[in-house]
Amino acid sequence: MTVTVLFAAPEDNWDAYEAPLRTAFAETGIDARLVRDAAPEAVDYMVYAPGGTVQDFRPYTRLKAVLNLWAGVENIVTNDTLTAPLARMVDEGLTEGMVEWVTGHVLRHHLGMDRHILGQDGIWRSGTVPPLARDRTIGMLGLGELGGACGQALARLNFNVMGWARSRKSIAGLDCRAGADGLDAVLSAAEIVVLLLPLTDATENLMDAARIARLPAGAVIVNPGRGPLIDDAALLAALDTGQVGHATLDVFREEPLPPAHPFWAHPKVTVTPHIASETRPKSAARVIAENIRRGEAGEPLLHLVDTAAGY
Ligand SMILES: NC(=O)c1ccc[n+]([C@@H]2O[C@H](COP(=O)([O-])OP(=O)(O)OC[C@H]3O[C@@H](n4cnc5c(N)ncnc54)[C@H](OP(=O)(O)O)[C@@H]3O)[C@@H](O)[C@H]2O)c1
């Protein structure tokens, strides 16, 4: 039977996703009608991203699942009109990109690259040789698809990686913690802390003044997770006292980051414009096709969001 798949992501995503989705549907053997417009009661599956045309899901009475294009779901999970299952994006390309970005930014701070790259002024600064990764502790907050992969990549470089998640994980090469005590232990040891948590009621402002104060003096914060994980005012204060040595931030409470925001001009802040990684259409289309195949075969969907937990 033909299933109707509504592409309800913003218009400018269509060009990138149309061909990969059609190819993936054909390769998966799905008989799908991929459309950008349909009578709501005719739609079986919805490919979704925030900023599209659909805000009210109630008219979509036949909807079997909403398949989110992005990993983060904070913009849809609180939508009370959505009662169909919601799957988030887990995409090998997205994960690979995040591993590269996190590894690059961690190595920048670990090796103190700025001191040498920015000091090309004819002055021979007899600096110190960076320590080995084995003598540096990284804190990975969030040990899901992205945090787990980034933590393992850093562990393969010999970093001492301590991780923290809601549930106690067992990941080869990582010292995994959970709970409030676990967070304290990770924060008090982490010279570089990476935030790869989803934004939920429980994680908003997780990095507040008290938690930032637990970090070793001069620690670096790398945030490719979500802006509101950090209390901005507390971070700015900690940068000014030297409690935080540098913050590399890819995500912000307001995006684009407003031109007047103090992060832009702060000498100890690196701003990147939410480019840590993104869903890659070709591999992501295969994930979406596989979920539709599963839905039609009566098999459990992959990567379902726990709406009560918010991620
Ligand atoms: N900047 C970018 O370009 C970009 C790109 C993609 C994604 N992201 C962000 O990265 C986030 C993580 O993605 P993901 O695919 O790795 O998500 P995920 O697989 O759902 O993993 C989330 C991790 O956070 C942990 N967690 C959630 N709530 C927690 C809490 N209250 N206390 C402690 N740990 C908690 C989870 O613990 P459990 O393992 O116990 O469930 C899990 O380990 C996304 O939500 C998104 O915001 C950013």
The ligand as an SDF file (V2000), in Angstrom:
LIG
                    3D

 48 52  0  0  0  0  0  0  0  0999 V2000
   25.4760   21.9950   17.9200 N   0  0  0  0  0  0  0  0  0  0  0  0
   25.0730   21.1190   17.0380 C   0  0  0  0  0  0  0  0  0  0  0  0
   25.3890   21.2470   15.8600 O   0  0  0  0  0  0  0  0  0  0  0  0
   24.2510   19.9410   17.4780 C   0  0  0  0  0  0  0  0  0  0  0  0
   23.9830   18.9210   16.5560 C   0  0  0  0  0  0  0  0  0  0  0  0
   23.2570   17.8250   16.9840 C   0  0  0  0  0  0  0  0  0  0  0  0
   22.8090   17.7200   18.3010 C   0  0  0  0  0  0  0  0  0  0  0  0
   23.1000   18.7240   19.1820 N   0  0  0  0  0  0  0  0  0  0  0  0
   22.6650   18.6200   20.5920 C   0  0  0  0  0  0  0  0  0  0  0  0
   23.2480   17.4550   21.1840 O   0  0  0  0  0  0  0  0  0  0  0  0
   22.2760   16.8960   22.0680 C   0  0  0  0  0  0  0  0  0  0  0  0
   22.6220   15.4490   22.3740 C   0  0  0  0  0  0  0  0  0  0  0  0
   22.3530   14.6400   21.2340 O   0  0  0  0  0  0  0  0  0  0  0  0
   22.4030   13.0490   21.3400 P   0  0  0  0  0  0  0  0  0  0  0  0
   21.9930   12.5340   19.9980 O   0  0  0  0  0  0  0  0  0  0  0  0
   23.6830   12.5860   21.9170 O   0  0  0  0  0  0  0  0  0  0  0  0
   21.2330   12.7990   22.4090 O   0  0  0  0  0  0  0  0  0  0  0  0
   20.9000   11.4720   23.2120 P   0  0  0  0  0  0  0  0  0  0  0  0
   21.4190   10.2760   22.4730 O   0  0  0  0  0  0  0  0  0  0  0  0
   19.4770   11.5330   23.5710 O   0  0  0  0  0  0  0  0  0  0  0  0
   21.8100   11.5980   24.5330 O   0  0  0  0  0  0  0  0  0  0  0  0
   21.5140   12.4860   25.5480 C   0  0  0  0  0  0  0  0  0  0  0  0
   22.3980   12.1750   26.7470 C   0  0  0  0  0  0  0  0  0  0  0  0
   22.1310   13.1300   27.7610 O   0  0  0  0  0  0  0  0  0  0  0  0
   21.8190   12.4430   28.9610 C   0  0  0  0  0  0  0  0  0  0  0  0
   20.8560   13.1990   29.7610 N   0  0  0  0  0  0  0  0  0  0  0  0
   19.6310   13.6570   29.3940 C   0  0  0  0  0  0  0  0  0  0  0  0
   19.0370   14.2780   30.4270 N   0  0  0  0  0  0  0  0  0  0  0  0
   19.8940   14.1980   31.4670 C   0  0  0  0  0  0  0  0  0  0  0  0
   19.8460   14.6350   32.7950 C   0  0  0  0  0  0  0  0  0  0  0  0
   18.7850   15.2940   33.2870 N   0  0  0  0  0  0  0  0  0  0  0  0
   20.9060   14.3750   33.5840 N   0  0  0  0  0  0  0  0  0  0  0  0
   21.9800   13.7100   33.1190 C   0  0  0  0  0  0  0  0  0  0  0  0
   22.0910   13.2560   31.8550 N   0  0  0  0  0  0  0  0  0  0  0  0
   21.0480   13.5100   31.0410 C   0  0  0  0  0  0  0  0  0  0  0  0
   21.2290   11.1320   28.5270 C   0  0  0  0  0  0  0  0  0  0  0  0
   21.2790   10.2070   29.5930 O   0  0  0  0  0  0  0  0  0  0  0  0
   20.7830    8.6870   29.3930 P   0  0  0  0  0  0  0  0  0  0  0  0
   21.8650    8.0650   28.5200 O   0  0  0  0  0  0  0  0  0  0  0  0
   20.7700    8.1370   30.7500 O   0  0  0  0  0  0  0  0  0  0  0  0
   19.4570    8.7480   28.7120 O   0  0  0  0  0  0  0  0  0  0  0  0
   22.1190   10.8070   27.3440 C   0  0  0  0  0  0  0  0  0  0  0  0
   23.3170   10.2100   27.7720 O   0  0  0  0  0  0  0  0  0  0  0  0
   20.9650   17.1030   21.3130 C   0  0  0  0  0  0  0  0  0  0  0  0
   19.8540   17.0370   22.1710 O   0  0  0  0  0  0  0  0  0  0  0  0
   21.1510   18.4870   20.7360 C   0  0  0  0  0  0  0  0  0  0  0  0
   20.6730   19.4380   21.6580 O   0  0  0  0  0  0  0  0  0  0  0  0
   23.8040   19.8360   18.7820 C   0  0  0  0  0  0  0  0  0  0  0  0
  1  2  1  0
  2  3  2  0
  2  4  1  0
  4  5  1  0
  4 48  2  0
  5  6  2  0
  6  7  1  0
  7  8  2  0
  8  9  1  0
  8 48  1  0
  9 10  1  0
  9 46  1  0
 10 11  1  0
 11 12  1  0
 11 44  1  0
 12 13  1  0
 13 14  1  0
 14 15  2  0
 14 16  1  0
 14 17  1  0
 17 18  1  0
 18 19  2  0
 18 20  1  0
 18 21  1  0
 21 22  1  0
 22 23  1  0
 23 24  1  0
 23 42  1  0
 24 25  1  0
 25 26  1  0
 25 36  1  0
 26 27  1  0
 26 35  1  0
 27 28  2  0
 28 29  1  0
 29 30  1  0
 29 35  2  0
 30 31  1  0
 30 32  2  0
 32 33  1  0
 33 34  2  0
 34 35  1  0
 36 37  1  0
 36 42  1  0
 37 38  1  0
 38 39  2  0
 38 40  1  0
 38 41  1  0
 42 43  1  0
 44 45  1  0
 44 46  1  0
 46 47  1  0
M  CHG  2   8   1  16  -1
M  END
$$$$
